Every structure is written in structure tokens, then in C-alpha cells.
Amino acid sequence: NEQMQFKAYTMAKMMLKFKLLPPGRGLWACGTEQMYTRGSAALFNCGAVTTKHLVDSVTWCMDALMHGIGVGFDTAFDNSTKEIVKVPEGKPILFIIADTRESWVKSVKYLLESYQTGVPVVFDYSKIRKEGLPIKTFGGISCGYKPLKELHDRLNEYLTKFLQTAQSKEDCTRLVADIFNALGYCVVSGNVRRSA
């Protein structure tokens, strides 16, 4: 209608004079092929997640961080649903990690789920692009596989240690904080993404 046209015209004029601008992420990603192939997550500056269901919240957070979204989290996890129950042992399942954001997230999901099922998972990092090569979708330079492997090692350490504790509220809070901080550390290793 006429009123909306006037508002759109006024906004466009203000944008041209730099009196009003959308977030930089919107200017960077809006209208690109990214929006059509991978969704609009790259447009968001901030997000938040509850940790009541640890596996879901950790995988969502890693995906969001890898889109450049700053993520807040609570410490609602208390293991009353018995999400984390046993250190994985026995014959492992192999997961070959593809050179995609989705595959990195899936590797973290499988690692966490191994502490539910007790079936270990081992990772093949050979498909991840080598350190120093360009990242086409988000820009920047590849950090190689090392930050992801370090994340996997940290998660194994934190989860194993957690299972050896009394699993008090303090233990649960510490586990959540350690895991989410490790996610942030891994993601910022790519040099172009931020995490908060």
C-alpha cells in the first residue's frame, strides 16, 4: 500500500545517506546464494540455547557459532535424563569427516552420543582441507583439522572426568561451561569466525 511504499522509500534514502543500516552481517549475506542453499542463519548476530538436553544444545551451538552467531547458554543440564551414562568402550565406529560445516557438527554430535550408547567413535580427518587453503563460502583461510581434533580430545576428557564425579549441580555446570568454551575455542581457530 501507499504507506508502506513511503516507509520503504524513506528507509532506502536513509541507508544511502548512512543514517540507517542493517547489521553488517545482513549487508554481507542477504541476497547471496548462501541464503538459498544454506538458510538464513548467517544473518543473525545473536542466539541463545538452553542446555537441558545437552547433545542437542551443543550441536545447535556449534552450528550457530560456525555461522558467526554469538551464542548464550544457560546451565540447566543436570543429567537427570541420563544423557551421559558411560565411557565408550569396545569396537569403535569410524566416521569420516567431510570438509563441511555440517560434518564438523555431526562429528561432535556422534562423539557426545557415544557417551550415551557406550559405543566409541573414531574420526578420519583426511577429507578436511589442508591448513592455509582458502575457505570459499565464509572467506578466510582454513585452519586444517587440528582445532577439530583438539575439540574432540577435550570433549572426551571433560565427559570422562564428569562420569568419574558425583555429578552434582556444580559438576554439571562445570561440564556445560567447559564444553561450550571448547566449542568457541575451536570455531575461532578459523580466524574469520567469532564466538561469544
mmCIF file of the C-alpha atoms, coordinates in Angstrom:
data_MODEL
# 
_entry.id   MODEL 
# 
loop_
_atom_site.group_PDB 
_atom_site.id 
_atom_site.type_symbol 
_atom_site.label_atom_id 
_atom_site.label_alt_id 
_atom_site.label_comp_id 
_atom_site.label_asym_id 
_atom_site.label_entity_id 
_atom_site.label_seq_id 
_atom_site.pdbx_PDB_ins_code 
_atom_site.Cartn_x 
_atom_site.Cartn_y 
_atom_site.Cartn_z 
_atom_site.occupancy 
_atom_site.B_iso_or_equiv 
_atom_site.pdbx_formal_charge 
_atom_site.auth_seq_id 
_atom_site.auth_comp_id 
_atom_site.auth_asym_id 
_atom_site.auth_atom_id 
_atom_site.pdbx_PDB_model_num 
ATOM 1   C CA . ASN A 1 1   ? 0.000  0.000   0.000  1.00 0.00 ? 1   ASN A CA 1 
ATOM 2   C CA . GLU A 1 2   ? 0.975  3.648   -0.242 1.00 0.00 ? 2   GLU A CA 1 
ATOM 3   C CA . GLN A 1 3   ? 2.045  3.980   3.402  1.00 0.00 ? 3   GLN A CA 1 
ATOM 4   C CA . MET A 1 4   ? 4.434  1.005   3.139  1.00 0.00 ? 4   MET A CA 1 
ATOM 5   C CA . GLN A 1 5   ? 5.898  2.340   -0.107 1.00 0.00 ? 5   GLN A CA 1 
ATOM 6   C CA . PHE A 1 6   ? 6.613  5.634   1.635  1.00 0.00 ? 6   PHE A CA 1 
ATOM 7   C CA . LYS A 1 7   ? 8.310  3.837   4.539  1.00 0.00 ? 7   LYS A CA 1 
ATOM 8   C CA . ALA A 1 8   ? 10.423 1.757   2.143  1.00 0.00 ? 8   ALA A CA 1 
ATOM 9   C CA . TYR A 1 9   ? 11.411 4.882   0.193  1.00 0.00 ? 9   TYR A CA 1 
ATOM 10  C CA . THR A 1 10  ? 12.337 6.714   3.423  1.00 0.00 ? 10  THR A CA 1 
ATOM 11  C CA . MET A 1 11  ? 14.426 3.756   4.651  1.00 0.00 ? 11  MET A CA 1 
ATOM 12  C CA . ALA A 1 12  ? 16.224 3.467   1.311  1.00 0.00 ? 12  ALA A CA 1 
ATOM 13  C CA . LYS A 1 13  ? 17.037 7.174   1.368  1.00 0.00 ? 13  LYS A CA 1 
ATOM 14  C CA . MET A 1 14  ? 18.354 6.936   4.931  1.00 0.00 ? 14  MET A CA 1 
ATOM 15  C CA . MET A 1 15  ? 20.501 3.935   4.004  1.00 0.00 ? 15  MET A CA 1 
ATOM 16  C CA . LEU A 1 16  ? 22.049 5.785   1.078  1.00 0.00 ? 16  LEU A CA 1 
ATOM 17  C CA . LYS A 1 17  ? 22.988 8.619   3.453  1.00 0.00 ? 17  LYS A CA 1 
ATOM 18  C CA . PHE A 1 18  ? 24.293 6.123   6.057  1.00 0.00 ? 18  PHE A CA 1 
ATOM 19  C CA . LYS A 1 19  ? 21.775 7.329   8.634  1.00 0.00 ? 19  LYS A CA 1 
ATOM 20  C CA . LEU A 1 20  ? 20.331 3.826   8.953  1.00 0.00 ? 20  LEU A CA 1 
ATOM 21  C CA . LEU A 1 21  ? 21.894 0.492   8.091  1.00 0.00 ? 21  LEU A CA 1 
ATOM 22  C CA . PRO A 1 22  ? 21.016 -3.134  8.790  1.00 0.00 ? 22  PRO A CA 1 
ATOM 23  C CA . PRO A 1 23  ? 23.590 -5.230  10.665 1.00 0.00 ? 23  PRO A CA 1 
ATOM 24  C CA . GLY A 1 24  ? 26.844 -5.796  8.820  1.00 0.00 ? 24  GLY A CA 1 
ATOM 25  C CA . ARG A 1 25  ? 26.050 -9.492  8.632  1.00 0.00 ? 25  ARG A CA 1 
ATOM 26  C CA . GLY A 1 26  ? 22.838 -8.597  6.787  1.00 0.00 ? 26  GLY A CA 1 
ATOM 27  C CA . LEU A 1 27  ? 24.730 -6.422  4.326  1.00 0.00 ? 27  LEU A CA 1 
ATOM 28  C CA . TRP A 1 28  ? 27.284 -9.182  3.846  1.00 0.00 ? 28  TRP A CA 1 
ATOM 29  C CA . ALA A 1 29  ? 24.972 -12.194 3.390  1.00 0.00 ? 29  ALA A CA 1 
ATOM 30  C CA . CYS A 1 30  ? 21.485 -11.005 2.419  1.00 0.00 ? 30  CYS A CA 1 
ATOM 31  C CA . GLY A 1 31  ? 20.586 -11.821 -1.173 1.00 0.00 ? 31  GLY A CA 1 
ATOM 32  C CA . THR A 1 32  ? 23.577 -14.118 -1.662 1.00 0.00 ? 32  THR A CA 1 
ATOM 33  C CA . GLU A 1 33  ? 23.425 -17.726 -2.774 1.00 0.00 ? 33  GLU A CA 1 
ATOM 34  C CA . GLN A 1 34  ? 24.119 -18.653 0.874  1.00 0.00 ? 34  GLN A CA 1 
ATOM 35  C CA . MET A 1 35  ? 20.532 -17.713 1.777  1.00 0.00 ? 35  MET A CA 1 
ATOM 36  C CA . TYR A 1 36  ? 19.097 -20.073 -0.825 1.00 0.00 ? 36  TYR A CA 1 
ATOM 37  C CA . THR A 1 37  ? 21.377 -23.049 -0.271 1.00 0.00 ? 37  THR A CA 1 
ATOM 38  C CA . ARG A 1 38  ? 22.066 -22.988 3.495  1.00 0.00 ? 38  ARG A CA 1 
ATOM 39  C CA . GLY A 1 39  ? 19.375 -20.828 5.033  1.00 0.00 ? 39  GLY A CA 1 
ATOM 40  C CA . SER A 1 40  ? 19.415 -17.502 6.794  1.00 0.00 ? 40  SER A CA 1 
ATOM 41  C CA . ALA A 1 41  ? 21.451 -18.342 9.914  1.00 0.00 ? 41  ALA A CA 1 
ATOM 42  C CA . ALA A 1 42  ? 24.366 -16.204 8.674  1.00 0.00 ? 42  ALA A CA 1 
ATOM 43  C CA . LEU A 1 43  ? 22.140 -13.116 9.051  1.00 0.00 ? 43  LEU A CA 1 
ATOM 44  C CA . PHE A 1 44  ? 21.803 -13.458 12.809 1.00 0.00 ? 44  PHE A CA 1 
ATOM 45  C CA . ASN A 1 45  ? 24.123 -11.709 15.243 1.00 0.00 ? 45  ASN A CA 1 
ATOM 46  C CA . CYS A 1 46  ? 22.984 -13.444 18.427 1.00 0.00 ? 46  CYS A CA 1 
ATOM 47  C CA . GLY A 1 47  ? 21.373 -16.624 19.653 1.00 0.00 ? 47  GLY A CA 1 
ATOM 48  C CA . ALA A 1 48  ? 20.757 -18.483 22.894 1.00 0.00 ? 48  ALA A CA 1 
ATOM 49  C CA . VAL A 1 49  ? 20.200 -22.089 23.862 1.00 0.00 ? 49  VAL A CA 1 
ATOM 50  C CA . THR A 1 50  ? 19.180 -23.999 26.942 1.00 0.00 ? 50  THR A CA 1 
ATOM 51  C CA . THR A 1 51  ? 21.375 -26.937 27.911 1.00 0.00 ? 51  THR A CA 1 
ATOM 52  C CA . LYS A 1 52  ? 18.595 -29.063 29.377 1.00 0.00 ? 52  LYS A CA 1 
ATOM 53  C CA . HIS A 1 53  ? 19.220 -31.568 26.566 1.00 0.00 ? 53  HIS A CA 1 
ATOM 54  C CA . LEU A 1 54  ? 22.993 -31.410 26.270 1.00 0.00 ? 54  LEU A CA 1 
ATOM 55  C CA . VAL A 1 55  ? 23.583 -33.178 22.934 1.00 0.00 ? 55  VAL A CA 1 
ATOM 56  C CA . ASP A 1 56  ? 21.019 -31.081 21.052 1.00 0.00 ? 56  ASP A CA 1 
ATOM 57  C CA . SER A 1 57  ? 22.167 -27.807 22.595 1.00 0.00 ? 57  SER A CA 1 
ATOM 58  C CA . VAL A 1 58  ? 25.866 -28.460 21.934 1.00 0.00 ? 58  VAL A CA 1 
ATOM 59  C CA . THR A 1 59  ? 25.311 -29.396 18.291 1.00 0.00 ? 59  THR A CA 1 
ATOM 60  C CA . TRP A 1 60  ? 23.000 -26.409 17.730 1.00 0.00 ? 60  TRP A CA 1 
ATOM 61  C CA . CYS A 1 61  ? 25.535 -24.099 19.355 1.00 0.00 ? 61  CYS A CA 1 
ATOM 62  C CA . MET A 1 62  ? 28.444 -25.345 17.254 1.00 0.00 ? 62  MET A CA 1 
ATOM 63  C CA . ASP A 1 63  ? 26.454 -24.918 14.061 1.00 0.00 ? 63  ASP A CA 1 
ATOM 64  C CA . ALA A 1 64  ? 25.407 -21.396 15.097 1.00 0.00 ? 64  ALA A CA 1 
ATOM 65  C CA . LEU A 1 65  ? 28.969 -20.437 16.069 1.00 0.00 ? 65  LEU A CA 1 
ATOM 66  C CA . MET A 1 66  ? 30.241 -21.677 12.724 1.00 0.00 ? 66  MET A CA 1 
ATOM 67  C CA . HIS A 1 67  ? 27.771 -19.302 11.073 1.00 0.00 ? 67  HIS A CA 1 
ATOM 68  C CA . GLY A 1 68  ? 29.288 -16.466 13.135 1.00 0.00 ? 68  GLY A CA 1 
ATOM 69  C CA . ILE A 1 69  ? 26.406 -16.192 15.591 1.00 0.00 ? 69  ILE A CA 1 
ATOM 70  C CA . GLY A 1 70  ? 27.277 -15.285 19.180 1.00 0.00 ? 70  GLY A CA 1 
ATOM 71  C CA . VAL A 1 71  ? 25.515 -17.816 21.427 1.00 0.00 ? 71  VAL A CA 1 
ATOM 72  C CA . GLY A 1 72  ? 24.473 -17.504 25.036 1.00 0.00 ? 72  GLY A CA 1 
ATOM 73  C CA . PHE A 1 73  ? 23.684 -20.598 27.095 1.00 0.00 ? 73  PHE A CA 1 
ATOM 74  C CA . ASP A 1 74  ? 22.328 -21.496 30.496 1.00 0.00 ? 74  ASP A CA 1 
ATOM 75  C CA . THR A 1 75  ? 23.485 -24.286 32.795 1.00 0.00 ? 75  THR A CA 1 
ATOM 76  C CA . ALA A 1 76  ? 20.202 -26.190 33.031 1.00 0.00 ? 76  ALA A CA 1 
ATOM 77  C CA . PHE A 1 77  ? 21.825 -29.578 32.331 1.00 0.00 ? 77  PHE A CA 1 
ATOM 78  C CA . ASP A 1 78  ? 21.621 -31.893 35.344 1.00 0.00 ? 78  ASP A CA 1 
ATOM 79  C CA . ASN A 1 79  ? 21.942 -35.372 33.765 1.00 0.00 ? 79  ASN A CA 1 
ATOM 80  C CA . SER A 1 80  ? 18.621 -36.426 35.303 1.00 0.00 ? 80  SER A CA 1 
ATOM 81  C CA . THR A 1 81  ? 17.652 -37.699 31.840 1.00 0.00 ? 81  THR A CA 1 
ATOM 82  C CA . LYS A 1 82  ? 20.824 -39.821 31.918 1.00 0.00 ? 82  LYS A CA 1 
ATOM 83  C CA . GLU A 1 83  ? 22.206 -38.351 28.709 1.00 0.00 ? 83  GLU A CA 1 
ATOM 84  C CA . ILE A 1 84  ? 25.801 -39.011 29.729 1.00 0.00 ? 84  ILE A CA 1 
ATOM 85  C CA . VAL A 1 85  ? 25.989 -42.512 31.193 1.00 0.00 ? 85  VAL A CA 1 
ATOM 86  C CA . LYS A 1 86  ? 29.149 -44.414 30.246 1.00 0.00 ? 86  LYS A CA 1 
ATOM 87  C CA . VAL A 1 87  ? 32.639 -44.063 28.854 1.00 0.00 ? 87  VAL A CA 1 
ATOM 88  C CA . PRO A 1 88  ? 32.648 -45.615 25.366 1.00 0.00 ? 88  PRO A CA 1 
ATOM 89  C CA . GLU A 1 89  ? 34.477 -48.947 25.119 1.00 0.00 ? 89  GLU A CA 1 
ATOM 90  C CA . GLY A 1 90  ? 34.889 -51.765 22.669 1.00 0.00 ? 90  GLY A CA 1 
ATOM 91  C CA . LYS A 1 91  ? 34.943 -51.823 18.885 1.00 0.00 ? 91  LYS A CA 1 
ATOM 92  C CA . PRO A 1 92  ? 34.662 -48.255 17.555 1.00 0.00 ? 92  PRO A CA 1 
ATOM 93  C CA . ILE A 1 93  ? 32.576 -46.909 14.709 1.00 0.00 ? 93  ILE A CA 1 
ATOM 94  C CA . LEU A 1 94  ? 34.514 -44.929 12.079 1.00 0.00 ? 94  LEU A CA 1 
ATOM 95  C CA . PHE A 1 95  ? 33.229 -41.517 10.983 1.00 0.00 ? 95  PHE A CA 1 
ATOM 96  C CA . ILE A 1 96  ? 34.933 -39.864 8.015  1.00 0.00 ? 96  ILE A CA 1 
ATOM 97  C CA . ILE A 1 97  ? 34.623 -36.115 8.470  1.00 0.00 ? 97  ILE A CA 1 
ATOM 98  C CA . ALA A 1 98  ? 33.826 -34.286 5.244  1.00 0.00 ? 98  ALA A CA 1 
ATOM 99  C CA . ASP A 1 99  ? 35.157 -30.807 4.563  1.00 0.00 ? 99  ASP A CA 1 
ATOM 100 C CA . THR A 1 100 ? 31.893 -29.106 5.545  1.00 0.00 ? 100 THR A CA 1 
ATOM 101 C CA . ARG A 1 101 ? 30.491 -27.223 8.498  1.00 0.00 ? 101 ARG A CA 1 
ATOM 102 C CA . GLU A 1 102 ? 27.712 -29.799 8.751  1.00 0.00 ? 102 GLU A CA 1 
ATOM 103 C CA . SER A 1 103 ? 30.168 -32.685 9.018  1.00 0.00 ? 103 SER A CA 1 
ATOM 104 C CA . TRP A 1 104 ? 32.166 -30.969 11.776 1.00 0.00 ? 104 TRP A CA 1 
ATOM 105 C CA . VAL A 1 105 ? 28.932 -30.516 13.737 1.00 0.00 ? 105 VAL A CA 1 
ATOM 106 C CA . LYS A 1 106 ? 27.895 -34.105 13.090 1.00 0.00 ? 106 LYS A CA 1 
ATOM 107 C CA . SER A 1 107 ? 31.248 -35.355 14.412 1.00 0.00 ? 107 SER A CA 1 
ATOM 108 C CA . VAL A 1 108 ? 30.625 -33.550 17.707 1.00 0.00 ? 108 VAL A CA 1 
ATOM 109 C CA . LYS A 1 109 ? 27.110 -34.990 17.866 1.00 0.00 ? 109 LYS A CA 1 
ATOM 110 C CA . TYR A 1 110 ? 28.408 -38.535 17.313 1.00 0.00 ? 110 TYR A CA 1 
ATOM 111 C CA . LEU A 1 111 ? 31.091 -38.080 19.955 1.00 0.00 ? 111 LEU A CA 1 
ATOM 112 C CA . LEU A 1 112 ? 28.554 -36.909 22.547 1.00 0.00 ? 112 LEU A CA 1 
ATOM 113 C CA . GLU A 1 113 ? 26.156 -39.719 21.630 1.00 0.00 ? 113 GLU A CA 1 
ATOM 114 C CA . SER A 1 114 ? 28.933 -42.256 22.166 1.00 0.00 ? 114 SER A CA 1 
ATOM 115 C CA . TYR A 1 115 ? 28.682 -41.376 25.890 1.00 0.00 ? 115 TYR A CA 1 
ATOM 116 C CA . GLN A 1 116 ? 25.009 -42.387 25.745 1.00 0.00 ? 116 GLN A CA 1 
ATOM 117 C CA . THR A 1 117 ? 25.412 -45.638 23.841 1.00 0.00 ? 117 THR A CA 1 
ATOM 118 C CA . GLY A 1 118 ? 28.825 -46.677 25.162 1.00 0.00 ? 118 GLY A CA 1 
ATOM 119 C CA . VAL A 1 119 ? 29.960 -47.365 21.573 1.00 0.00 ? 119 VAL A CA 1 
ATOM 120 C CA . PRO A 1 120 ? 33.131 -45.401 20.784 1.00 0.00 ? 120 PRO A CA 1 
ATOM 121 C CA . VAL A 1 121 ? 33.557 -43.384 17.616 1.00 0.00 ? 121 VAL A CA 1 
ATOM 122 C CA . VAL A 1 122 ? 36.874 -42.681 15.915 1.00 0.00 ? 122 VAL A CA 1 
ATOM 123 C CA . PHE A 1 123 ? 37.385 -39.965 13.358 1.00 0.00 ? 123 PHE A CA 1 
ATOM 124 C CA . ASP A 1 124 ? 39.116 -39.817 9.996  1.00 0.00 ? 124 ASP A CA 1 
ATOM 125 C CA . TYR A 1 125 ? 40.205 -36.201 9.415  1.00 0.00 ? 125 TYR A CA 1 
ATOM 126 C CA . SER A 1 126 ? 41.808 -36.812 5.990  1.00 0.00 ? 126 SER A CA 1 
ATOM 127 C CA . LYS A 1 127 ? 38.999 -35.194 3.941  1.00 0.00 ? 127 LYS A CA 1 
ATOM 128 C CA . ILE A 1 128 ? 39.288 -31.827 5.747  1.00 0.00 ? 128 ILE A CA 1 
ATOM 129 C CA . ARG A 1 129 ? 41.077 -29.248 3.606  1.00 0.00 ? 129 ARG A CA 1 
ATOM 130 C CA . LYS A 1 130 ? 44.673 -28.571 4.490  1.00 0.00 ? 130 LYS A CA 1 
ATOM 131 C CA . GLU A 1 131 ? 45.741 -25.672 6.658  1.00 0.00 ? 131 GLU A CA 1 
ATOM 132 C CA . GLY A 1 132 ? 46.303 -22.451 4.708  1.00 0.00 ? 132 GLY A CA 1 
ATOM 133 C CA . LEU A 1 133 ? 43.852 -23.107 1.862  1.00 0.00 ? 133 LEU A CA 1 
ATOM 134 C CA . PRO A 1 134 ? 41.046 -20.577 1.219  1.00 0.00 ? 134 PRO A CA 1 
ATOM 135 C CA . ILE A 1 135 ? 37.538 -21.017 2.633  1.00 0.00 ? 135 ILE A CA 1 
ATOM 136 C CA . LYS A 1 136 ? 35.179 -20.093 -0.193 1.00 0.00 ? 136 LYS A CA 1 
ATOM 137 C CA . THR A 1 137 ? 31.784 -19.755 1.499  1.00 0.00 ? 137 THR A CA 1 
ATOM 138 C CA . PHE A 1 138 ? 32.654 -17.619 4.527  1.00 0.00 ? 138 PHE A CA 1 
ATOM 139 C CA . GLY A 1 139 ? 36.039 -16.350 3.409  1.00 0.00 ? 139 GLY A CA 1 
ATOM 140 C CA . GLY A 1 140 ? 39.310 -16.648 5.260  1.00 0.00 ? 140 GLY A CA 1 
ATOM 141 C CA . ILE A 1 141 ? 41.921 -19.344 5.433  1.00 0.00 ? 141 ILE A CA 1 
ATOM 142 C CA . SER A 1 142 ? 41.462 -22.956 6.524  1.00 0.00 ? 142 SER A CA 1 
ATOM 143 C CA . CYS A 1 143 ? 42.877 -23.918 9.903  1.00 0.00 ? 143 CYS A CA 1 
ATOM 144 C CA . GLY A 1 144 ? 43.080 -27.574 8.878  1.00 0.00 ? 144 GLY A CA 1 
ATOM 145 C CA . TYR A 1 145 ? 41.834 -30.426 11.058 1.00 0.00 ? 145 TYR A CA 1 
ATOM 146 C CA . LYS A 1 146 ? 43.811 -29.674 14.240 1.00 0.00 ? 146 LYS A CA 1 
ATOM 147 C CA . PRO A 1 147 ? 41.257 -27.437 16.042 1.00 0.00 ? 147 PRO A CA 1 
ATOM 148 C CA . LEU A 1 148 ? 38.526 -30.047 15.495 1.00 0.00 ? 148 LEU A CA 1 
ATOM 149 C CA . LYS A 1 149 ? 40.729 -32.879 16.708 1.00 0.00 ? 149 LYS A CA 1 
ATOM 150 C CA . GLU A 1 150 ? 41.635 -30.798 19.756 1.00 0.00 ? 150 GLU A CA 1 
ATOM 151 C CA . LEU A 1 151 ? 37.920 -30.220 20.394 1.00 0.00 ? 151 LEU A CA 1 
ATOM 152 C CA . HIS A 1 152 ? 37.235 -33.962 20.198 1.00 0.00 ? 152 HIS A CA 1 
ATOM 153 C CA . ASP A 1 153 ? 40.096 -34.648 22.622 1.00 0.00 ? 153 ASP A CA 1 
ATOM 154 C CA . ARG A 1 154 ? 38.830 -32.008 25.051 1.00 0.00 ? 154 ARG A CA 1 
ATOM 155 C CA . LEU A 1 155 ? 35.255 -33.295 24.926 1.00 0.00 ? 155 LEU A CA 1 
ATOM 156 C CA . ASN A 1 156 ? 36.451 -36.831 25.632 1.00 0.00 ? 156 ASN A CA 1 
ATOM 157 C CA . GLU A 1 157 ? 38.478 -35.554 28.574 1.00 0.00 ? 157 GLU A CA 1 
ATOM 158 C CA . TYR A 1 158 ? 35.590 -33.487 30.013 1.00 0.00 ? 158 TYR A CA 1 
ATOM 159 C CA . LEU A 1 159 ? 32.962 -36.227 29.602 1.00 0.00 ? 159 LEU A CA 1 
ATOM 160 C CA . THR A 1 160 ? 35.170 -38.970 31.035 1.00 0.00 ? 160 THR A CA 1 
ATOM 161 C CA . LYS A 1 161 ? 36.063 -36.785 34.022 1.00 0.00 ? 161 LYS A CA 1 
ATOM 162 C CA . PHE A 1 162 ? 32.378 -35.924 34.519 1.00 0.00 ? 162 PHE A CA 1 
ATOM 163 C CA . LEU A 1 163 ? 31.456 -39.612 34.716 1.00 0.00 ? 163 LEU A CA 1 
ATOM 164 C CA . GLN A 1 164 ? 34.057 -40.044 37.460 1.00 0.00 ? 164 GLN A CA 1 
ATOM 165 C CA . THR A 1 165 ? 32.485 -37.331 39.657 1.00 0.00 ? 165 THR A CA 1 
ATOM 166 C CA . ALA A 1 166 ? 29.440 -37.303 41.910 1.00 0.00 ? 166 ALA A CA 1 
ATOM 167 C CA . GLN A 1 167 ? 27.573 -35.422 39.129 1.00 0.00 ? 167 GLN A CA 1 
ATOM 168 C CA . SER A 1 168 ? 26.388 -32.713 41.488 1.00 0.00 ? 168 SER A CA 1 
ATOM 169 C CA . LYS A 1 169 ? 24.902 -29.472 40.154 1.00 0.00 ? 169 LYS A CA 1 
ATOM 170 C CA . GLU A 1 170 ? 28.389 -27.961 40.330 1.00 0.00 ? 170 GLU A CA 1 
ATOM 171 C CA . ASP A 1 171 ? 29.813 -30.850 38.263 1.00 0.00 ? 171 ASP A CA 1 
ATOM 172 C CA . CYS A 1 172 ? 27.053 -30.393 35.657 1.00 0.00 ? 172 CYS A CA 1 
ATOM 173 C CA . THR A 1 173 ? 27.632 -26.639 35.493 1.00 0.00 ? 173 THR A CA 1 
ATOM 174 C CA . ARG A 1 174 ? 31.370 -27.157 35.062 1.00 0.00 ? 174 ARG A CA 1 
ATOM 175 C CA . LEU A 1 175 ? 30.793 -29.698 32.269 1.00 0.00 ? 175 LEU A CA 1 
ATOM 176 C CA . VAL A 1 176 ? 28.494 -27.305 30.380 1.00 0.00 ? 176 VAL A CA 1 
ATOM 177 C CA . ALA A 1 177 ? 30.900 -24.361 30.751 1.00 0.00 ? 177 ALA A CA 1 
ATOM 178 C CA . ASP A 1 178 ? 33.900 -26.446 29.662 1.00 0.00 ? 178 ASP A CA 1 
ATOM 179 C CA . ILE A 1 179 ? 32.122 -27.895 26.616 1.00 0.00 ? 179 ILE A CA 1 
ATOM 180 C CA . PHE A 1 180 ? 30.740 -24.579 25.383 1.00 0.00 ? 180 PHE A CA 1 
ATOM 181 C CA . ASN A 1 181 ? 34.060 -22.790 25.896 1.00 0.00 ? 181 ASN A CA 1 
ATOM 182 C CA . ALA A 1 182 ? 35.815 -25.559 23.958 1.00 0.00 ? 182 ALA A CA 1 
ATOM 183 C CA . LEU A 1 183 ? 33.320 -25.095 21.096 1.00 0.00 ? 183 LEU A CA 1 
ATOM 184 C CA . GLY A 1 184 ? 34.101 -21.387 20.974 1.00 0.00 ? 184 GLY A CA 1 
ATOM 185 C CA . TYR A 1 185 ? 37.839 -22.034 21.019 1.00 0.00 ? 185 TYR A CA 1 
ATOM 186 C CA . CYS A 1 186 ? 37.555 -24.485 18.114 1.00 0.00 ? 186 CYS A CA 1 
ATOM 187 C CA . VAL A 1 187 ? 35.396 -22.194 15.995 1.00 0.00 ? 187 VAL A CA 1 
ATOM 188 C CA . VAL A 1 188 ? 37.530 -19.058 16.355 1.00 0.00 ? 188 VAL A CA 1 
ATOM 189 C CA . SER A 1 189 ? 40.577 -21.054 15.260 1.00 0.00 ? 189 SER A CA 1 
ATOM 190 C CA . GLY A 1 190 ? 39.374 -20.495 11.687 1.00 0.00 ? 190 GLY A CA 1 
ATOM 191 C CA . ASN A 1 191 ? 40.456 -16.833 12.018 1.00 0.00 ? 191 ASN A CA 1 
ATOM 192 C CA . VAL A 1 192 ? 37.354 -15.321 10.392 1.00 0.00 ? 192 VAL A CA 1 
ATOM 193 C CA . ARG A 1 193 ? 34.579 -16.522 12.671 1.00 0.00 ? 193 ARG A CA 1 
ATOM 194 C CA . ARG A 1 194 ? 33.906 -15.125 16.093 1.00 0.00 ? 194 ARG A CA 1 
ATOM 195 C CA . SER A 1 195 ? 32.263 -16.706 19.068 1.00 0.00 ? 195 SER A CA 1 
ATOM 196 C CA . ALA A 1 196 ? 30.810 -15.178 22.160 1.00 0.00 ? 196 ALA A CA 1 
# 
